[in-house]
Amino acid sequence: MKKIVITRKINPTMIQKLEKDFRVVLWDEAEKPMPRDRFLEETADAHGVLTMLSDKVDEEMLSNARNLKVVANLAVGYDNIDLESAKQHNVIITNTPDVLTETTAELAFTLMLTAARRVLEANRQLMAGEWSGWSPYHMAGTDIFGKTVGIFGMGSIGAAFARRLSGFRTKVLYHNRSQSELGETLGAEYVSFEDLLSASDFVLCAAPLTDETKHRFDKEAFQRMKDSAFFINIGRGAHVVEADLARAVETGQIRGAALDVFENEPIGKDHPFVNMDNMTLLPHIGSASVDTRNNMMNLCVNNIMEVLNGGNPITPVK
Ligand code: DGY
């Protein structure tokens, strides 16, 4: 029987589906990643692996996995995977596009609203018993309607976010490597990265992490933004030079940031962002609705089954 390794606790029905035809080895912990040495040991003779974005699928792992045919990554992003090396070892990589688009766009919207209206700050004040009563500018935030929103990365999540903006009477700008039909259909205006930064009241990063986009949001980028603007990130932490962002928020160069992702996850209390009032921080829950996570798992399982049964992957990373 072919062996499949699953590196985190997933929905039991998905495991049962695989167990009909395969031997499944499961790291049965929901919160903790499979330790690296165990990952290497278990994948050494595996034919398929269902990985999380916290698992590094690199040359060391791939050259050690002599039977490996497919890695199904439970994420749309795949910056945890060395694609070049996978190609050399003839391992098919799949991801989970589309099924998480709407859920992730909803979270991006949640971040924008939460930051603009100071929701977490206001909630913290109330919970700490420090609310002294109504006053005209108490916790006064920023409107979204009538503003300019800039989307860096007009892929399907960026577009789903833009669609949600239509009820807010905003002007929408976007920047991609090239002009996108999707952007035009949504009435969004293509601008340079520099113009996106300087003209937007809210800048959303929804791009994939690549060599080109890594650390794109640095000191210079934040300097270009309005001092009233917010930066929102649902892409990857490494899109940002975190020390530059901390400085930009601390010194009032930008109004605030709302982040779902960090360069080294998980972050703890000692992270410089944690005690800053103008930071809205979430623990990488972009696609975390129960339905969407189930759909993502199902897609991973189907990708593995297709490949190991001699078919074509449903959502290969090309
Ligand atoms: C992804 O799919 O890349 C997300 O970050 C997971 O939540």
Residues whose N, C-alpha, C, O or C-beta is under 5 A from the ligand:
A	BS01	DGY	L74 A75 V76 G77 G235 H284 G286 S287
